[in-house]
Amino acid sequence: MKPDMAITKEKKADFNDKLVDFKNYLEELKKEANIFKVQAKKSKDMEPYFNISLAINSIKTINTCIVINELSTAILEINNNNYLETARKEIYNCISYIEKTVGNNVDGSLSENKEQLSKIERFTPTQRLNLIKGLLQAMKKTVTAFGTNSKWKWSWPDINFRVAACTKNLFDFIAYEKEQDLENPYYYIRKEHFNLIIELANQAAQDYRSKFEMSTQDSTDLKHSVEMLEMNRKIFQITGETEDLEKTKTLIESFQQKIADLESDDKKKKKKQ
């Protein structure tokens, strides 16, 4: 909308009228989330399931806020920043609930999530994959709504890093290795989830590289890239993907050399001061 184009009373009324049902639904989601939080405290065994339910609740909240923003852009021709901010915050909440369930470790062994996964056995491989896909779709809509020059532009790599870790930690690598049978009902689901881990880790590594090159020039960002690539290296090492393993090793070495050069330059500058 052009700055000199005022929003008419009719448009405001139309928007507010359409907003009512969505606001009511958001209130219902808040009440539901509060019930889950109370129930989670009552049972240690059920707590992981309630955290998963809270993560799903967050995704529903994000999607509802995005629909409200789409209504705003369609009727009022402006973004609704309040609801966009709520969506952005709920992305963090969703990730936190998943991390509470399966941890946020990126540099441990691929089987160290065994204990956490045993506590959510009734949460099937299909449901685990759909949770991540649902979050990714909600994130994509939110990032698009904020636009390419948003003030949050360089916060997305941090989010992508955490989502890649969650995707890895929700995955049962032991079952994946054992059950390489096309007749297994979860064979294709696990294959898709496995490929998604690789894709998200590579994307997060690239995002941090872009952040380094275009914004911060901070070696910490390159170190985060290395963490993501190291995660993939472990996966390729175990699954025997030789070509991908070699490519990943080369990338890691390249980044590590760049980090070493940057830190060496920093030390020289400090000595001169």
C-alpha positions in Angstrom: 0.0 0.0 0.0 1.3 3.5 -0.8 1.9 5.8 2.2 -0.8 8.3 1.0 -3.5 5.7 0.7 -5.6 5.7 3.9 -7.4 2.6 5.1 -11.1 3.2 4.8 -13.5 2.6 7.6 -15.3 0.0 5.4 -12.1 -1.9 4.9 -11.3 -1.8 8.6 -14.8 -3.0 9.5 -14.5 -5.8 6.9 -11.1 -6.9 8.3 -12.3 -6.8 11.9 -15.4 -8.8 11.0 -13.4 -11.5 9.4 -10.9 -11.5 12.3 -13.4 -12.5 14.9 -13.4 -16.3 14.3 -9.6 -16.4 14.0 -9.1 -14.5 17.3 -11.6 -17.0 19.0 -9.6 -19.9 17.6 -6.3 -18.4 18.9 -7.9 -18.1 22.3 -9.0 -21.8 22.1 -5.4 -22.7 21.3 -4.1 -20.7 24.3 -6.5 -22.6 26.6 -5.5 -25.9 25.1 -1.8 -25.1 25.6 -2.4 -24.2 29.3 -4.2 -27.5 29.8 -1.2 -29.4 28.2 1.2 -27.5 30.5 -0.7 -28.4 33.6 -1.1 -32.1 32.6 2.6 -32.3 31.7 3.5 -31.5 35.3 1.3 -34.2 36.7 2.9 -37.1 34.9 6.6 -37.7 34.0 5.7 -40.5 31.7 3.3 -38.4 29.7 5.3 -35.2 29.8 7.1 -35.9 26.4 3.8 -36.5 24.7 2.3 -33.2 26.1 5.4 -31.4 24.9 4.8 -32.8 21.4 1.2 -31.7 21.7 2.4 -28.2 22.7 4.7 -28.2 19.6 1.7 -29.0 17.4 -0.3 -26.3 19.2 2.4 -23.8 18.3 2.3 -24.8 14.6 -1.5 -24.3 14.6 -1.0 -20.8 16.2 1.7 -19.9 13.6 -0.5 -20.9 10.7 -3.5 -19.0 12.1 -1.4 -15.9 12.6 -0.2 -16.2 9.0 -3.8 -16.5 7.7 -4.7 -13.3 9.6 -1.7 -11.5 8.1 -2.8 -12.7 4.6 -6.3 -11.3 5.3 -4.6 -8.0 6.3 -2.6 -7.8 3.1 -5.6 -8.7 1.0 -8.1 -6.3 2.7 -6.0 -3.5 4.2 -2.9 -4.0 1.9 -0.5 -4.0 4.8 1.2 -6.6 7.0 -0.2 -7.1 10.4 3.0 -7.0 12.4 1.5 -8.0 15.7 0.4 -11.3 14.4 3.6 -11.8 12.4 5.6 -11.3 15.6 3.4 -13.8 17.4 4.1 -16.3 14.6 7.8 -15.7 14.8 7.8 -16.2 18.6 5.8 -19.4 18.3 8.5 -20.8 16.0 10.9 -20.6 18.9 8.3 -22.1 21.3 7.7 -25.0 18.9 11.4 -25.7 18.6 11.8 -25.5 22.4 9.0 -28.1 23.0 10.7 -30.5 20.6 14.1 -29.9 22.2 12.6 -30.7 25.6 11.4 -34.0 24.2 14.5 -35.2 22.3 17.3 -32.8 23.2 19.2 -30.2 21.2 22.5 -32.0 20.8 24.2 -31.8 17.4 27.6 -33.2 18.1 26.8 -36.4 20.0 26.6 -39.9 18.6 23.7 -40.8 16.3 22.3 -43.3 18.8 22.4 -41.1 21.9 18.8 -40.1 21.5 17.8 -43.7 22.1 16.5 -43.0 25.7 14.5 -39.9 24.6 12.9 -41.8 21.7 11.9 -44.7 24.0 9.7 -42.2 25.9 7.7 -41.4 22.8 7.3 -44.8 21.3 3.6 -44.2 20.5 4.6 -41.2 18.4 5.1 -43.0 15.1 7.9 -42.3 12.5 5.2 -40.9 10.2 4.0 -38.5 12.9 7.6 -37.4 13.7 8.2 -36.6 10.1 4.9 -34.8 9.7 5.7 -32.7 12.8 8.9 -31.4 11.2 7.3 -30.9 7.8 4.5 -29.0 9.5 7.0 -26.7 11.3 9.0 -26.2 8.1 5.9 -25.1 6.1 4.8 -22.7 8.9 8.4 -21.3 9.0 8.5 -20.8 5.2 5.2 -18.9 5.3 6.5 -16.7 8.2 9.8 -15.9 6.5 8.0 -15.1 3.2 5.5 -12.8 5.1 8.3 -10.9 6.8 10.1 -10.4 3.4 13.7 -10.5 2.3 14.8 -7.3 4.0 13.3 -8.0 7.4 15.2 -7.0 10.6 15.0 -10.7 11.5 16.8 -11.8 8.3 20.0 -13.0 10.1 18.1 -14.7 12.9 16.7 -17.4 10.5 20.1 -19.3 10.3 19.9 -19.8 14.1 16.4 -21.2 13.8 17.3 -23.4 10.8 20.3 -24.8 12.8 18.0 -25.8 15.7 15.4 -27.3 13.4 18.0 -29.4 11.7 19.2 -30.6 15.2 15.5 -31.4 16.1 15.0 -33.3 12.9 18.1 -35.4 13.6 17.2 -36.0 17.2 13.6 -37.2 16.3 15.1 -39.8 14.0 15.8 -43.4 15.0 19.1 -44.2 13.3 19.2 -47.7 14.9 15.8 -48.7 13.5 16.8 -47.1 10.1 19.9 -49.3 9.9 18.2 -52.5 11.1 15.0 -52.2 9.0 16.2 -51.7 5.5 13.3 -53.7 4.1 11.0 -52.4 1.4 8.1 -54.2 3.0 8.5 -52.3 6.3 5.6 -49.9 6.6 8.0 -47.1 7.7 10.7 -47.7 5.1 9.9 -44.8 2.8 8.9 -42.5 5.7 12.3 -43.1 7.3 14.1 -42.6 4.0 12.3 -39.3 3.6 13.1 -38.2 7.1 16.8 -39.3 6.7 17.1 -37.3 3.5 15.5 -34.3 5.2 18.1 -34.3 8.0 20.9 -34.1 5.4 19.1 -31.4 3.4 18.4 -29.2 6.5 21.9 -29.5 7.9 23.4 -28.6 4.5 21.0 -25.6 4.2 21.8 -24.4 7.8 25.5 -24.6 7.0 25.0 -22.6 3.8 22.8 -20.1 5.7 25.6 -19.5 8.3 28.1 -19.1 5.5 25.9 -16.5 3.9 25.5 -14.7 7.2 29.3 -14.7 7.7 30.0 -13.4 4.1 27.1 -10.8 3.9 26.7 -9.6 7.5 29.0 -10.5 10.4 32.4 -11.6 9.2 32.3 -13.5 12.6 34.1 -16.9 12.7 31.4 -18.1 15.1 29.0 -18.4 12.2 31.5 -20.5 10.2 31.9 -22.7 13.3 28.1 -23.3 13.3 28.4 -24.3 9.6 31.1 -26.8 10.6 28.8 -28.2 13.3 26.1 -28.9 10.8 28.5 -30.4 8.3 30.1 -32.6 11.1 26.6 -33.9 11.9 26.2 -35.0 8.2 29.8 -36.4 8.2 28.9 -38.8 11.0 25.7 -39.9 9.2 27.6 -40.5 5.9 30.3 -42.4 7.8 27.8 -44.8 9.3 25.7 -45.2 6.2 28.6 -45.6 3.8 27.7 -42.7 1.5 31.4 -42.4 0.3 31.0 -39.7 -2.3 28.9 -37.4 0.0 31.3 -38.2 2.9 34.4 -37.0 0.9 32.6 -33.8 -0.3 31.5 -33.0 3.3 35.0 -33.6 4.6 36.5 -31.3 2.0 33.9 -28.6 2.9 34.7 -29.0 6.6 38.5 -28.6 6.0 37.9 -25.5 3.9 35.8 -23.9 6.6 38.2 -24.9 9.4 41.1 -23.3 7.4 39.1 -20.1 7.0 38.3 -20.1 10.7 42.0 -20.6 11.6 43.1 -17.8 9.2 40.5 -15.4 10.8 41.5 -16.2 14.3 45.2 -15.8 13.4 44.5 -12.4 11.9 42.6 -11.4 15.0 45.5 -12.3 17.2 47.9 -10.3 15.0 45.6 -7.2 15.2 45.4 -7.5 19.0 49.2 -7.6 19.3 49.5 -4.4 17.3 47.1 -2.6 19.5 
